[in-house]
């Protein structure tokens, strides 16, 4: 009986430690976003815009890698880079509008 109780106590301690670690990682990620994820506007809007921005940045990095490895022509690189850079600029504008208290979806 003591062995079973000790086992459950160990599981509970491991779960508590995992939850504490999760909170620590979550805080670190928020700090990497400049802590701005909790600025003006509903968190879901801001979080979605930041996630989209990270997605675009990852695409730009992949484009550079594909160009360096010869998987992408210079013409395609230029075309795709311009497209993603335009999207990133629009997202930045929407984030600034949201921070100012405006409607990020307004033209």
Order of alpha helices (4+ residues) and beta strands (2+ residues): alpha-alpha-alpha
